Amino acid sequence: MKNIRKLMINYPLLSIGILFPICLVIITGIMTILLKYVLPVVLAFWMSSLIYTSIIGKNPIQNYTKPFWFIRYR
């Protein structure tokens, strides 16, 4: 571990060059999961609550001030 640290201190551009592709793959994987699965679920959930409040006639501002208005708090 000390050898790697010493190498990274002596050659910072080489270290960044080695770490960059690894970090790029990790971030690309995380963003792919977020954009393919998490974001559509969140948007569908938000849109369904907008439609629900417009059908029952509640104030649509409630969705922005309390996004989880359907959960009852104590």
C-alpha positions in Angstrom: 0.0 0.0 0.0 2.9 2.4 0.8 4.4 1.6 -2.6 1.2 2.5 -4.4 0.8 5.7 -2.4 4.4 6.7 -3.1 3.9 6.0 -6.8 0.7 8.1 -6.9 2.5 11.0 -5.1 5.4 10.9 -7.6 3.3 10.5 -10.7 0.0 12.2 -10.2 -1.0 12.4 -13.9 -0.3 8.7 -14.4 -2.4 8.0 -11.3 -5.3 10.0 -12.6 -5.0 8.4 -16.0 -5.3 5.0 -14.4 -8.2 5.9 -12.1 -10.2 7.8 -14.7 -11.4 4.8 -16.7 -12.3 2.8 -13.6 -14.3 5.7 -12.2 -15.9 6.3 -15.6 -17.2 2.8 -15.8 -18.6 2.9 -12.2 -20.4 6.3 -12.8 -21.7 5.2 -16.2 -23.2 2.1 -14.6 -24.8 4.0 -11.7 -26.2 6.6 -14.1 -27.6 3.9 -16.4 -29.4 2.3 -13.5 -30.8 5.6 -12.3 -31.9 6.8 -15.7 -33.4 3.4 -16.8 -35.2 2.3 -13.6 -35.3 4.9 -10.8 -36.2 8.1 -12.7 -39.2 6.6 -14.6 -40.6 5.2 -11.4 -40.2 8.5 -9.6 -41.8 10.5 -12.5 -44.7 8.0 -12.8 -45.3 8.2 -9.1 -45.3 12.0 -9.3 -47.5 12.1 -12.4 -50.1 9.7 -10.8 -50.3 11.9 -7.7 -50.8 15.0 -9.9 -53.6 13.2 -11.8 -55.2 12.0 -8.6 -55.2 15.4 -7.0 -56.7 17.0 -10.1 -59.5 14.4 -10.3 -60.5 14.7 -6.6 -60.2 18.5 -6.8 -57.4 19.2 -4.3 -55.0 22.0 -4.5 -52.1 21.1 -6.9 -49.7 23.2 -4.9 -49.9 20.5 -2.2 -47.7 18.3 -4.4 -44.8 20.8 -4.3 -45.0 21.8 -0.7 -45.6 18.2 0.7 -44.5 15.7 -1.9 -45.5 12.8 0.3 -48.9 14.2 1.2 -50.6 10.8 1.0 -48.5 9.5 3.9 -50.0 10.3 7.3 -47.6 11.6 9.8 -48.1 11.7 13.6 
